[in-house]
Amino acid sequence: MNRAPAEDRVHWEQTADRMLLAVRPYATSAHALIHLPGTPSVNGRHSDGLEGFARTFLLAGFRLAGAQGIDPHDLAGWYAEGLAAGTDPKNPERWPTFAECNQAKVEAASIALALHETRPWIWDRLDDPVRQRVLDWLAPMVGETMPGNNWIWFQGVTEAFARTVEGTWRQQDLDRVIALTDGWYAGDGWYSDGLAGGEHRNFDHYNGWAMHLYPLWFCRILGAAAPSGLLDRYRKRLYRFLEDQRTLVGSNGSPLIQGRSLTYRHAALAPVWTGALFDATPLAPGETRAIANRMLDHFTRHGATDAQGLLTLGWHRPFRGVLQVYSGPASPYWAAKGFIGLTLPADHPVWTAEATTLPVEQADFVRPLAAPGWLVSGTAADGIVRVVNHGGDHSDPARLHADDPCYARLAYSTHTAPDTPGDPTAGPDACADVDPLDNAVVLLDAGRRASHRRPAVRISFEGATAVSRSRAHWPRNATWDPFGGPDTSYVTGPWITVGSALRGSVEVRAVRVDPAEDDKAGTGHILRIGGWSLAVDPQATDSVRQGEGDARVVGVDALVSSIVGVQGLSRATVISSLDSNALGRASVTPVVETDGHVTYGTAYISFIHLGGTDPVVWPEVVTRAQGSTLVAEVSWHDGTRESIRLPPPDQG
């Protein structure tokens, strides 16, 4: 959507106002709880009602702060009334305590941030008894040993706010939060959201909307009381992260569709706006607003809100396949973090400079991101950003796990979604026998059940190539835990080593399979490699093609997903799914397989393509052995040469 710079801020304000006014009919009489329609989260209706208040209050806080208290919809008065009722233990609208509900700790941070940003118009005008009740409700956070992930920052910002208003806080808590965060820093601007098995393996949008956002706001709240040098440390890390983050937005405005809590949608803008607010960004002001406008318009255009103006649980359409057990009707309102830009005044350059084109529109690029173990490719012709993942998969490397489609796939993009069949919020039974398919390298057992990948171990990461290895394993029965379980829950099989080279729209995917000494699955597996899953028009009869060793799918928006079995993968087909994809009800994935049982110690080669243009100029690949290591020499059409090295398990 083309708007003049002066119109952009007004558009953002109006969007925020519509979101805030839309939830009011669902509030209790004193506004302390907002019970939005929909399936409750595992935390229950009471917790979900607090979530509705806290997350929309955060949005109201950014809106009020940027308008310097100009308040045509009485946001300050409306939420102040809710604060008074919610913190009154005798009020039927009271909030759950932290002892009653852990999720309340999450929402406390949003309330603290909003109170800080709106202090002149809300906190300073509250009656003394109400202020004391707010502090009493927050106080039990002090001394709590929080979970070892982004949750520590809910304690950090809550106690920081309490410190500035004569509430209860503890220096040991703040010191612990700072120290843990430093331990989770993986370098190059990237945080792992906590450690998995003592390693940096948890990379997703929480890096931006939590691990960068809260530390800087912590310093903002404390002001001069923040530890010396801490603000600059966090600013430098965010600056470096945004050098990468700016390349992870497609020309369609979509962020990368990877990781958990995808229903937060616009929250992916949090680090972009935060960088501008804290002067911690390499982005020109016009690029900051261009990314923000594209993303907001992307979700608006694709129906993120329903007929009542409420954000839905899903990505584009309502879709439970990308949810978590903690996802409730108000969860999507963490999208409030995507409105941080409203705290910047109207005359700030992000609101006055001309919007620029996005990096992916300016030129093709290939960018290795060593910290998360991602190879990134952007193509200007179609505006797609692709990520090939040989880094973290959000799992403990010491034990086997079932694959989470949002972490364990080999590739993700801004224009496609991983197939996520079932409803993860319904518990383990709902995910029974969910086989990895798209962007997966699997072994099929005698019943054609696909093996799982997690945990995958990074073997090498050099230039635009990467290699990882995993142990093939299968759930023992039809009901298994999708979040992992003891090794005895799985039948173990051979080792699978996968290497990738990425350029333009094409990934060269090389695979070797090796026996394991304690292989319990036996021999005789078929190797299957999946390409990109595309949402398709079920009425389009010419959307798929399959031939000798290659398969092709044309999806919505004329996207093309194709796969070619170059060496050892002569069977090609397409697999159709229903209600498995966040971008459309019907989806199709092209795959290639071995014609018979896989041969150990052999190089299998495939080409994986995702693009808006066709036909593709495929590279040339020659394989050879270098001792016990298999080497795939890749020659791209532009003359670039790369080597994918697949060592045996005892050497990598």
C-alpha positions in Angstrom: 0.0 0.0 0.0 1.4 3.4 -1.0 1.0 6.1 1.6 2.8 9.4 2.0 5.2 9.5 5.0 2.9 11.9 6.9 0.0 9.4 6.5 2.0 6.4 7.8 2.0 7.3 11.5 -1.7 8.1 11.3 -2.3 4.7 9.8 -0.4 3.0 12.5 -2.3 5.0 15.2 -5.7 4.2 13.6 -4.7 0.5 13.4 -3.8 0.4 17.1 -7.0 2.2 18.0 -9.1 -0.3 16.1 -7.4 -3.2 17.8 -7.9 -1.6 21.3 -11.5 -0.7 20.7 -12.4 -4.1 19.3 -11.6 -5.9 22.6 -13.7 -3.7 24.8 -17.0 -5.6 24.3 -15.3 -8.7 25.8 -14.0 -7.0 29.0 -15.5 -7.5 32.4 -17.4 -4.5 34.0 -14.3 -2.9 35.5 -12.0 -3.9 32.6 -9.6 -6.0 34.7 -10.1 -9.1 32.6 -10.7 -9.4 28.8 -12.3 -12.7 27.9 -11.9 -13.0 24.1 -13.8 -15.7 22.3 -12.1 -18.9 21.4 -10.5 -22.1 22.8 -8.9 -21.5 26.2 -5.2 -22.1 26.7 -3.9 -24.8 29.0 -3.6 -22.0 31.6 -7.4 -21.6 31.9 -9.9 -18.8 31.4 -8.8 -16.7 34.3 -5.3 -16.5 33.1 -6.4 -15.9 29.6 -8.5 -13.0 30.8 -5.4 -11.4 32.5 -3.5 -12.0 29.2 -6.2 -10.0 27.4 -5.8 -7.1 29.7 -2.0 -7.1 29.9 -1.2 -7.5 26.2 -3.7 -4.9 25.0 -2.5 -2.6 27.9 1.0 -2.8 26.4 -0.3 -1.7 23.1 -2.2 1.1 24.8 1.0 2.1 26.6 2.9 2.5 23.3 0.0 4.4 21.8 -0.3 6.8 24.8 3.4 7.4 25.1 3.8 8.4 21.5 0.8 10.7 21.6 2.2 12.3 24.8 -1.0 11.6 26.6 -3.4 12.8 24.0 -6.2 10.3 24.6 -9.4 10.6 22.6 -10.5 7.1 23.6 -9.7 7.4 27.3 -7.2 4.6 27.2 -5.6 5.8 30.4 -8.9 5.9 32.3 -10.1 2.6 30.9 -7.0 0.7 31.9 -6.6 2.5 35.2 -10.0 1.2 36.2 -8.8 -2.3 35.3 -5.6 -1.9 37.3 -7.7 -1.0 40.4 -10.0 -3.9 40.1 -7.5 -6.5 39.0 -5.2 -5.9 42.0 -8.0 -5.9 44.6 -8.0 -9.4 46.2 -11.7 -8.9 47.2 -12.9 -7.9 43.7 -14.5 -10.7 41.6 -12.4 -9.4 38.7 -9.1 -9.9 40.5 -6.1 -11.1 38.6 -4.6 -14.6 39.4 -1.6 -14.5 41.6 1.8 -15.9 40.5 1.3 -18.8 42.9 -2.0 -19.6 41.2 -0.7 -19.2 37.7 2.8 -19.0 36.3 1.6 -17.3 33.2 0.7 -14.3 35.3 4.5 -13.6 35.5 4.6 -13.2 31.8 1.8 -10.7 31.8 3.3 -8.8 34.7 6.1 -7.7 32.5 3.7 -6.2 29.9 1.9 -4.4 32.7 5.2 -3.1 34.1 6.4 -1.8 30.7 3.0 -0.2 30.0 3.0 1.5 33.4 6.5 2.8 32.8 5.7 4.3 29.4 2.4 5.9 30.6 3.6 7.0 34.1 2.5 10.7 33.8 -1.0 9.7 32.7 -1.7 6.5 34.6 0.7 5.6 37.5 1.1 9.1 38.8 -2.7 9.6 38.8 -3.6 6.3 40.6 -4.7 6.6 44.2 -2.1 5.6 46.7 -4.0 2.4 47.7 -4.2 1.2 44.1 -0.5 1.9 43.5 0.3 -0.2 46.6 -1.9 -3.0 45.5 -0.1 -3.1 42.1 3.2 -3.3 43.9 1.9 -6.0 46.2 0.7 -8.0 43.2 4.2 -7.7 41.6 6.2 -8.3 44.8 6.1 -12.1 44.8 8.3 -12.0 41.6 11.2 -11.1 43.9 13.4 -14.1 44.7 11.7 -16.4 42.2 14.0 -18.8 40.3 12.6 -18.2 36.9 12.8 -20.8 34.0 16.1 -20.7 32.1 14.9 -18.8 29.1 13.4 -15.4 28.1 11.2 -15.7 31.3 14.0 -14.3 33.4 13.3 -10.9 31.7 9.8 -10.8 33.0 11.4 -10.7 36.4 14.0 -8.3 35.3 11.7 -5.6 33.9 9.1 -6.1 36.7 11.6 -5.6 39.4 13.3 -2.7 37.5 9.9 -0.9 37.4 9.2 -1.7 41.1 12.6 -0.2 42.0 11.7 3.1 40.3 8.4 3.4 42.2 9.6 2.4 45.6 8.4 -1.2 45.3 10.1 -4.5 46.2 13.2 -5.6 44.3 16.4 -7.5 44.8 19.8 -6.8 43.4 20.7 -10.5 43.3 17.7 -11.1 40.9 18.8 -8.3 38.5 22.4 -9.6 38.6 21.3 -13.1 37.8 19.2 -11.9 34.9 22.1 -10.0 33.4 24.6 -12.9 33.9 22.3 -15.5 32.4 21.7 -13.3 29.3 25.4 -12.9 28.7 25.8 -16.7 28.9 23.1 -17.1 26.3 24.7 -14.7 23.8 25.9 -16.8 20.9 27.7 -14.0 19.1 27.1 -11.9 16.0 24.0 -10.3 17.6 22.2 -13.7 18.2 20.9 -15.0 21.5 19.8 -18.5 22.2 16.6 -18.4 24.1 18.2 -20.3 27.0 20.4 -23.3 26.6 19.4 -26.8 25.5 21.6 -29.4 27.0 24.1 -26.7 27.8 24.4 -25.5 24.2 23.1 -22.6 22.1 20.4 -24.3 20.1 17.2 -22.2 20.6 17.0 -19.7 17.7 13.7 -18.2 16.7 11.8 -14.9 16.8 12.3 -14.8 20.6 15.8 -13.6 19.9 14.3 -10.3 18.6 11.0 -9.8 20.5 12.3 -10.9 23.9 16.1 -11.3 24.2 16.9 -8.0 22.6 13.8 -6.0 23.6 13.7 -6.6 27.3 17.3 -5.9 28.1 17.2 -2.5 26.4 13.8 -1.6 28.1 15.3 -2.8 31.4 18.0 -0.1 30.9 15.4 2.5 29.8 13.3 1.9 33.0 16.3 2.1 35.3 17.8 5.1 33.6 20.9 6.3 35.5 20.5 3.4 37.9 21.4 0.8 35.2 24.8 -0.8 35.6 27.6 1.1 33.9 28.1 0.1 30.3 25.1 -2.2 30.1 23.1 -0.1 27.8 26.0 0.2 25.3 26.5 -3.6 25.5 22.9 -4.3 24.6 22.9 -1.6 21.9 25.9 -3.0 20.1 24.4 -6.5 20.1 21.1 -5.3 18.7 22.9 -3.3 16.0 24.7 -6.4 14.9 21.6 -8.5 15.0 19.7 -6.1 12.8 22.4 -6.4 10.1 21.1 -10.0 9.8 17.4 -9.4 10.6 16.9 -6.8 7.8 17.7 -9.6 5.3 15.1 -12.0 6.9 12.0 -10.2 5.6 10.5 -11.0 2.2 9.3 -8.4 -0.3 5.8 -9.5 0.6 6.4 -8.2 4.1 6.4 -11.5 5.8 8.9 -12.4 8.4 10.5 -15.9 8.4 7.9 -18.5 9.1 9.9 -20.5 11.7 9.9 -21.2 15.4 7.2 -21.1 18.0 4.6 -18.5 19.0 4.1 -17.5 15.3 0.6 -16.2 16.2 2.3 -13.1 17.6 2.8 -12.0 14.0 3.8 -8.3 14.1 5.9 -8.8 17.2 8.7 -9.7 14.7 9.0 -5.9 14.3 10.0 -5.4 17.9 13.8 -5.4 17.3 13.5 -3.2 14.2 11.6 -0.5 16.1 13.7 -1.0 19.2 16.8 -0.3 17.2 15.4 3.0 16.0 14.3 4.0 19.5 17.6 3.2 21.2 19.8 4.5 18.3 21.1 0.9 17.9 20.3 0.2 14.2 22.3 0.0 11.0 19.0 0.6 9.1 18.3 4.0 7.5 15.1 5.5 8.9 13.3 4.9 5.6 14.2 1.2 5.7 13.0 0.8 9.2 9.6 2.2 8.2 9.5 0.3 5.0 10.0 -3.1 6.8 7.4 -2.1 9.4 4.8 -0.9 6.8 5.3 -4.0 4.7 4.8 -6.4 7.6 1.8 -4.6 9.0 0.1 -4.5 5.6 1.1 -8.1 5.0 -0.9 -9.4 7.9 -3.8 -6.9 7.4 -4.0 -7.9 3.7 -4.1 -11.6 4.6 -6.9 -11.4 7.2 -5.1 -11.6 10.5 -8.1 -10.0 12.1 -11.7 -11.4 12.0 -15.0 -9.7 11.2 -15.1 -8.3 14.8 -11.6 -6.8 14.4 -10.0 -9.3 16.7 -6.6 -10.9 16.1 -7.0 -14.6 15.4 -5.0 -17.6 16.5 -3.0 -18.5 13.5 -0.8 -16.8 10.9 -2.9 -15.6 8.0 -6.1 -17.6 8.5 -7.0 -19.1 11.9 -4.9 -22.2 12.1 -4.2 -24.2 15.2 -1.3 -26.1 13.7 1.2 -23.3 14.6 -0.1 -22.9 18.2 1.4 -24.1 21.5 -0.4 -25.3 24.6 0.0 -21.8 26.2 -1.8 -20.2 23.2 -5.1 -18.7 24.2 -7.6 -16.2 22.6 -5.6 -13.2 23.7 -2.1 -14.5 23.0 -1.9 -12.9 19.5 -1.9 -9.5 21.2 1.8 -9.8 21.9 1.7 -8.3 18.4 1.6 -5.1 20.5 5.4 -5.2 20.4 5.2 -4.5 16.7 3.8 -1.1 17.5 6.8 0.1 19.5 7.4 2.6 16.7 4.5 4.7 18.0 6.7 5.7 20.9 8.8 7.7 18.5 7.6 11.2 18.0 5.9 12.3 14.7 8.9 14.3 13.6 11.3 11.4 14.1 13.1 10.5 10.8 11.5 7.0 10.7 8.1 8.8 10.2 9.4 11.5 7.9 12.0 9.9 5.6 10.9 8.4 2.3 10.5 4.6 2.6 13.2 2.6 0.8 13.2 -0.8 -0.9 13.9 -3.9 1.2 17.3 -5.6 0.9 15.8 -8.6 -0.9 14.5 -6.2 -3.5 17.8 -4.6 -4.2 19.9 -7.6 -5.3 20.3 -11.3 -4.8 22.4 -12.3 -1.8 23.7 -15.3 0.0 24.5 -14.7 3.7 25.8 -17.3 6.1 24.7 -16.8 9.7 27.1 -18.7 11.8 25.5 -18.2 15.2 22.2 -19.9 14.4 23.8 -22.1 11.7 21.6 -20.8 8.9 22.4 -20.3 5.3 20.3 -17.4 3.9 19.5 -16.7 0.3 17.4 -13.8 -1.0 16.3 -13.3 -4.7 15.2 -10.0 -6.0 13.2 -11.4 -8.9 10.6 -13.0 -6.5 11.4 -11.3 -3.2 11.8 -14.6 -1.4 14.1 -15.1 1.5 15.1 -18.8 2.2 16.9 -20.2 5.2 18.6 -23.6 5.2 18.9 -24.7 8.8 22.0 -26.7 10.0 22.1 -25.1 13.5 19.8 -25.2 16.4 16.6 -27.2 16.6 15.4 -26.3 20.1 16.3 -29.7 21.5 18.6 -31.2 24.1 21.4 -32.9 22.1 21.8 -35.6 24.7 18.4 -37.3 24.0 16.1 -38.1 21.1 13.1 -36.0 20.3 10.2 -36.1 17.8 10.5 -33.4 15.2 8.8 -30.1 15.8 8.0 -28.9 12.3 8.8 -25.3 13.2 12.4 -26.1 14.3 13.5 -29.4 12.8 13.0 -28.7 9.1 16.0 -28.2 6.9 14.6 -25.1 5.4 12.2 -22.2 6.0 11.2 -19.1 4.1 9.2 -15.9 4.1 6.7 -17.3 1.4 6.1 -20.8 2.6 5.0 -22.4 5.9 6.1 -25.9 7.1 3.4 -28.4 7.1 2.2 -28.7 10.7 -0.7 -31.3 10.8 -2.7 -31.8 13.9 -3.4 -29.5 16.8 -0.4 -29.2 19.2 -2.6 -27.6 21.8 -4.7 -30.8 22.1 -1.8 -32.8 23.6 0.4 -35.7 22.5 -2.4 -37.8 21.0 -3.2 -35.1 18.4 0.3 -35.4 17.0 0.3 -39.2 16.8 2.2 -40.6 13.7 2.9 -37.1 12.3 5.7 -37.9 9.8 8.3 -35.3 8.8 7.7 -34.5 5.1 8.5 -31.1 3.7 12.2 -30.1 3.7 13.0 -33.3 5.6 15.6 -36.0 4.9 14.1 -39.2 6.3 14.4 -43.0 6.2 11.2 -44.9 5.6 10.7 -48.1 7.5 8.9 -51.2 6.3 5.5 -49.5 7.1 6.7 -46.3 5.3 6.8 -44.4 8.5 9.3 -41.6 8.3 12.2 -41.2 10.8 12.7 -38.1 12.9 15.7 -35.7 13.0 16.0 -34.1 16.4 18.6 -33.6 17.7 20.8 -32.7 14.8 24.5 -31.9 15.4 26.3 -29.3 13.3 29.3 -30.9 11.6 30.6 -27.9 9.6 29.7 -24.4 8.5 31.9 -23.0 5.8 31.0 -20.2 3.4 27.7 -21.0 1.8 27.8 -24.7 2.7 26.8 -26.4 5.9 26.6 -30.0 7.2 24.7 -31.6 10.1 24.1 -35.1 11.3 21.3 -36.9 13.1 20.3 -40.4 14.3 17.3 -41.7 12.5 14.6 -42.7 15.0 10.9 -43.7 15.0 8.3 -43.4 17.7 7.5 -46.9 19.1 3.7 -46.5 19.0 0.9 -44.3 17.8 0.9 -42.0 20.8 4.1 -40.2 21.5 5.2 -36.9 23.0 5.9 -34.3 20.3 8.0 -32.3 22.7 10.5 -35.2 23.3 10.8 -38.1 25.7 13.3 -40.7 27.0 15.2 -42.6 24.4 13.2 -45.7 25.2 10.2 -44.0 23.4 12.0 -44.5 20.0 13.4 -47.2 17.8 16.8 -46.1 16.7 18.3 -46.6 13.2 21.2 -45.4 11.1 23.1 -42.1 11.0 22.0 -39.5 8.4 24.5 -36.9 7.4 23.1 -34.0 5.3 25.0 -31.2 3.6 23.7 -28.1 1.8 25.0 -25.6 -0.7 22.8 -22.6 -1.3 22.7 -20.1 -4.1 19.7 -18.1 -5.5 16.6 -20.2 -5.5 18.4 -23.6 -5.4 19.8 -25.7 -2.6 22.0 -28.7 -3.5 21.2 -31.2 -0.8 23.7 -34.1 -0.4 23.1 -37.1 1.9 24.9 -40.1 3.2 23.6 -42.9 5.4 25.8 -44.9 7.7 25.0 -47.9 10.0 25.1 -47.5 13.8 26.6 -50.2 16.0 23.4 -50.4 18.1 21.0 -50.0 15.3 17.6 -51.4 16.5 15.6 -50.7 13.4 17.5 -53.1 11.1 18.3 -52.7 7.5 16.2 -52.1 4.4 15.2 -48.4 4.5 14.1 -46.1 1.7 15.7 -42.7 1.7 13.2 -39.9 1.0 14.0 -36.2 0.5 11.2 -33.6 0.7 11.1 -30.2 -1.0 9.1 -27.1 -0.1 5.5 -27.5 0.8 3.2 -25.0 -1.1 -0.3 -23.9 -0.3 -2.2 -24.7 -3.5 -5.5 -24.0 -5.2 -7.3 -27.4 -4.9 -9.3 -26.5 -8.1 -6.1 -26.1 -10.2 -5.7 -29.4 -12.0 -2.3 -28.4 -13.6 -0.6 -27.4 -10.3 1.6 -30.6 -10.1 3.9 -32.4 -12.3 6.0 -35.6 -11.7 8.4 -37.4 -13.9 11.5 -39.5 -13.9 13.4 -38.2 -10.9 11.8 -34.8 -10.6 8.6 -33.3 -9.3 7.1 -29.8 -9.4 4.3 -28.0 -7.7 2.8 -24.6 -8.6 1.2 -22.9 -5.5 -0.7 -19.8 -4.9 0.9 -16.6 -6.0 2.5 -18.6 -8.8 5.2 -19.9 -6.5 7.1 -23.0 -7.8 8.5 -25.8 -5.7 10.5 -28.4 -7.5 12.9 -31.2 -6.6 15.3 -33.2 -8.8 16.9 -36.5 -7.8 20.3 -36.1 -9.3 22.1 -39.1 -8.0 20.6 -42.2 -6.5 17.1 -40.8 -6.2 15.2 -41.9 -9.2 11.6 -42.0 -7.9 9.7 -38.7 -7.7 6.2 -37.9 -6.6 4.1 -35.3 -4.9 2.2 -35.7 -1.5 -0.9 -33.8 -0.9 -2.2 -32.7 2.5 -5.3 -31.0 4.0 -5.5 -28.6 6.9 -1.7 -28.9 7.4 -0.4 -25.6 6.3 -0.8 -22.1 7.8 -1.0 -20.5 4.3 -3.9 -22.5 2.9 -6.2 -25.5 3.5 -4.6 -27.6 0.8 -0.9 -28.1 0.4 1.4 -30.2 -1.8 5.0 -31.3 -1.3 7.3 -32.7 -4.0 9.6 -35.5 -2.9 12.2 -37.9 -4.4 13.1 -41.4 -3.1 15.6 -44.2 -3.7 14.2 -46.9 -6.0 15.1 -49.5 -3.4 16.8 -49.8 -0.1 19.4 -47.1 0.7 23.1 -48.1 0.4 25.4 -47.2 3.2 28.3 -44.9 2.6 26.9 -43.6 -0.7 26.4 -40.0 -1.8 22.8 -39.1 -2.7 22.3 -35.8 -4.4 19.1 -33.7 -5.0 18.3 -30.2 -6.1 15.7 -28.3 -4.1 14.1 -25.2 -5.7 11.7 -22.5 -4.4 11.0 -19.5 -6.5 8.6 -17.3 -8.4 10.5 -17.9 -11.7 10.8 -21.0 -13.8 12.7 -22.8 -15.5 15.7 -23.1 -13.2 19.3 -23.2 -14.3 20.6 -26.2 -12.3 24.2 -26.4 -11.2 26.6 -29.3 -12.1 27.6 -31.7 -9.3 30.3 -34.3 -9.3 30.9 -36.6 -6.4 34.1 -38.3 -5.3 35.6 -40.0 -2.3 38.4 -38.4 -0.3 39.4 -41.2 2.0 36.2 -42.1 3.9 34.7 -38.6 3.3 32.3 -38.2 0.4 32.7 -34.9 -1.4 30.1 -33.2 -3.7 31.7 -30.6 -5.9 29.1 -28.0 -7.0 29.6 -25.7 -10.0 27.0 -22.9 -10.2 26.0 -21.3 -13.5 27.8 -18.1 -12.5 31.2 -19.9 -12.2 31.1 -20.2 -8.4 32.4 -23.5 -7.1 31.7 -25.0 -3.6 32.4 -28.4 -1.9 30.0 -30.2 0.4 32.0 -32.7 2.6 30.2 -35.6 4.2 32.4 -37.4 6.7 31.5 -40.7 8.3 30.0 -40.6 11.8 33.3 -41.5 13.5 35.0 -38.5 11.9 32.4 -35.7 12.4 
